[in-house]
C-alpha cells in the first residue's frame, strides 16, 4: 500500500483543524471593538421650558420700526399663561398686553419638542393676523436658550433670533432680534420681562 496519499491526507486534515476559529473568538473580538467606542448620549431637553408653566405678569418693550434706524420704543404691560401638553413635550402660551398709548397685543405661542433632534420649535401668532409664523428652532445650552428662523420684512429676507435667559429664576428674560446682514449684526426689537403670579400649583395646570 502506498503511504504517500495517506500522509498527504493527514496533512490536509491537520490544516483544516488548525484553520478553524476558536469558539467565541470572533464574538469577543467584535464585543471588544464595540466596547472601545465611546457612547455618545445627546442631552434630552424636553423639559427645558418647564420654567414657563403657570401665570405671569409681563412687561414688554417693542421697537416700533425695526431695521430702519428707529429708536422709538413702546412699552406694554399684561399677563401670560402657559399650559403643558403631552406631559411637557408641548406647550401653549396665551399672551395679552396693553400700552398706555392704546396699543394692544394678543398672542399665542405653540412650543413643540422634537425628540429626534432634541430641539424645540416655537410658533408665534397674534390675533390680528391669525397665522403661525415660521418656527424658531433651537435649544438650551448652559442655561441659555437660542432659537433661529428666516423670514421676510418689506420683501427683504431677514434672520430672527430668540434668546431666553434667567430661566432658573422667578423673573425670566426674553429678547427678539433681527438681522438683515446674514447674522453679522443683530438689532434687538422686543424685550419681555416676566414675574410669576401665584404659586407652584400653577405648574400642574
C-alpha positions as CSV (number, residue, x, y, z in Angstrom):
1,X,0.0,0.0,0.0
2,X,1.4,3.4,-0.9
3,X,1.9,5.6,2.2
4,X,2.2,8.9,0.3
5,X,-1.5,9.6,-0.2
6,X,-2.2,8.7,3.4
7,X,0.4,11.2,4.6
8,X,-1.0,13.9,2.3
9,X,-4.5,13.2,3.6
10,X,-3.3,13.5,7.2
11,X,-1.6,16.9,6.5
12,X,-4.7,18.3,4.9
13,X,-6.9,17.2,7.9
14,X,-4.4,18.9,10.3
15,X,-4.6,22.1,8.3
16,X,-8.4,22.1,8.4
17,X,-8.4,21.7,12.2
18,X,-5.8,24.5,12.7
19,X,-7.6,27.0,10.5
20,X,-10.9,26.6,12.3
21,X,-11.6,29.7,14.5
22,X,-11.8,29.0,18.2
23,X,-15.3,29.1,19.7
24,X,-16.3,32.6,20.7
25,X,-13.1,34.3,19.4
26,X,-14.9,36.3,16.7
27,X,-17.7,37.3,19.1
28,X,-15.3,38.5,21.8
29,X,-13.3,40.5,19.2
30,X,-16.5,42.2,18.0
31,X,-17.6,42.9,21.5
32,X,-14.2,44.4,22.3
33,X,-14.4,46.7,19.3
34,X,-17.9,47.8,20.3
35,X,-16.8,48.4,23.9
36,X,-13.8,50.5,22.7
37,X,-16.2,53.0,21.0
38,X,-17.3,55.8,23.4
39,X,-21.1,56.0,23.8
40,X,-22.4,59.4,22.9
41,X,-25.7,60.4,24.5
42,X,-27.4,63.6,23.4
43,X,-28.9,65.9,26.0
44,X,-32.7,65.4,26.5
45,X,-34.2,68.9,26.5
46,X,-37.9,68.0,26.7
47,X,-38.4,69.8,30.0
48,X,-36.4,72.9,29.2
49,X,-39.5,75.1,29.0
50,X,-41.0,73.9,32.3
51,X,-40.0,77.2,33.8
52,X,-42.7,78.9,31.7
53,X,-45.6,76.8,33.1
54,X,-48.1,78.9,35.1
55,X,-49.2,82.5,35.2
56,X,-47.1,85.6,34.8
57,X,-47.2,89.4,34.8
58,X,-45.4,90.8,31.8
59,X,-43.6,94.0,30.9
60,X,-42.9,94.3,27.2
61,X,-40.8,96.8,25.3
62,X,-41.2,96.8,21.5
63,X,-39.2,98.7,18.9
64,X,-41.8,100.4,16.6
65,X,-39.9,100.3,13.3
66,X,-37.2,97.6,13.3
67,X,-34.2,97.8,10.9
68,X,-34.9,101.4,10.0
69,X,-32.6,103.1,12.4
70,X,-35.6,104.0,14.6
71,X,-35.0,104.3,18.4
72,X,-38.7,104.7,19.3
73,X,-39.9,102.1,21.8
74,X,-43.4,101.4,23.1
75,X,-44.0,99.7,26.5
76,X,-46.8,97.3,27.3
77,X,-48.0,95.6,30.5
78,X,-50.1,92.5,30.7
79,X,-50.3,88.8,31.5
80,X,-49.5,85.4,30.1
81,X,-50.5,81.8,31.0
82,X,-48.6,78.7,29.8
83,X,-50.1,75.2,29.9
84,X,-48.3,72.0,29.2
85,X,-49.4,69.3,26.7
86,X,-48.1,65.8,26.1
87,X,-46.5,65.7,29.6
88,X,-44.5,68.8,28.9
89,X,-43.3,67.9,25.4
90,X,-45.5,70.7,24.1
91,X,-46.9,73.9,25.5
92,X,-49.4,76.6,24.6
93,X,-48.9,80.2,25.9
94,X,-51.7,82.8,25.8
95,X,-50.3,86.3,25.9
96,X,-52.2,89.7,26.3
97,X,-50.7,93.1,26.8
98,X,-51.8,96.8,26.6
99,X,-49.8,100.0,26.3
100,X,-50.6,103.4,27.7
101,X,-50.6,104.7,24.1
102,X,-53.5,102.5,23.2
103,X,-51.7,99.5,21.7
104,X,-53.0,96.0,22.3
105,X,-51.3,92.7,21.6
106,X,-53.0,89.3,21.9
107,X,-50.6,86.5,21.1
108,X,-50.3,82.8,21.2
109,X,-47.1,80.7,21.3
110,X,-47.0,77.0,20.5
111,X,-43.9,75.2,21.6
112,X,-43.2,71.7,20.3
113,X,-40.3,69.4,21.3
114,X,-38.7,67.3,18.6
115,X,-37.2,64.2,20.3
116,X,-35.1,63.1,17.4
117,X,-33.1,66.4,17.2
118,X,-33.5,67.3,20.9
119,X,-34.6,70.7,19.8
120,X,-37.7,72.9,20.2
121,X,-39.8,74.6,17.6
122,X,-41.5,77.8,18.7
123,X,-44.5,79.1,16.7
124,X,-45.9,82.6,17.3
125,X,-49.2,84.1,16.1
126,X,-51.1,87.2,17.0
127,X,-54.9,87.8,16.9
128,X,-54.7,90.5,14.2
129,X,-53.1,88.1,11.6
130,X,-54.2,84.7,12.8
131,X,-51.4,82.9,11.1
132,X,-48.5,81.0,12.7
133,X,-45.1,82.5,11.9
134,X,-42.3,80.2,10.7
135,X,-40.9,78.3,13.7
136,X,-37.9,79.4,15.6
137,X,-35.7,76.3,16.0
138,X,-33.1,75.8,18.7
139,X,-32.2,74.5,22.2
140,X,-30.9,75.4,25.6
141,X,-27.2,75.2,26.4
142,X,-25.7,76.2,29.8
143,X,-29.0,77.8,30.8
144,X,-29.3,80.0,27.7
145,X,-31.9,79.2,25.0
146,X,-31.2,80.3,21.4
147,X,-33.7,79.9,18.6
148,X,-33.4,81.0,15.0
149,X,-35.6,81.3,11.9
150,X,-35.7,83.0,8.5
151,X,-38.5,85.4,7.5
152,X,-39.1,88.5,5.3
153,X,-39.9,92.1,6.2
154,X,-40.9,94.5,3.4
155,X,-39.8,92.0,0.8
156,X,-36.3,91.6,2.3
157,X,-35.1,88.3,3.8
158,X,-34.0,88.5,7.4
159,X,-32.9,86.3,10.2
160,X,-34.7,86.2,13.5
161,X,-33.2,85.2,16.9
162,X,-34.9,84.4,20.2
163,X,-32.9,84.4,23.4
164,X,-34.2,83.1,26.7
165,X,-32.2,83.8,29.9
166,X,-32.6,83.9,33.7
167,X,-34.8,80.8,33.3
168,X,-33.8,79.4,36.7
169,X,-35.3,82.4,38.4
170,X,-38.8,83.8,39.0
171,X,-38.1,86.6,36.5
172,X,-37.2,85.0,33.1
173,X,-36.0,87.4,30.4
174,X,-36.7,87.2,26.7
175,X,-35.3,89.1,23.7
176,X,-36.1,89.0,20.0
177,X,-33.5,90.4,17.4
178,X,-33.5,90.8,13.7
179,X,-30.5,90.7,11.3
180,X,-30.5,91.8,7.7
181,X,-26.9,91.1,7.0
182,X,-26.8,87.3,7.5
183,X,-26.3,87.3,11.2
184,X,-23.2,89.6,11.3
185,X,-25.1,92.2,13.4
186,X,-28.3,92.0,15.4
187,X,-30.9,94.6,16.4
188,X,-33.0,93.9,19.5
189,X,-36.6,94.9,18.9
190,X,-38.7,93.0,21.5
191,X,-37.8,92.6,25.2
192,X,-40.1,90.8,27.7
193,X,-39.6,90.5,31.5
194,X,-41.8,88.3,33.5
195,X,-42.8,88.0,37.2
196,X,-44.5,84.9,38.4
197,X,-48.1,85.1,39.7
198,X,-49.5,82.6,42.1
199,X,-47.6,79.6,43.4
200,X,-46.0,76.3,42.1
201,X,-49.5,74.8,41.9
202,X,-49.9,76.7,38.5
203,X,-47.4,74.2,37.0
204,X,-49.8,71.3,37.3
205,X,-52.4,73.0,35.1
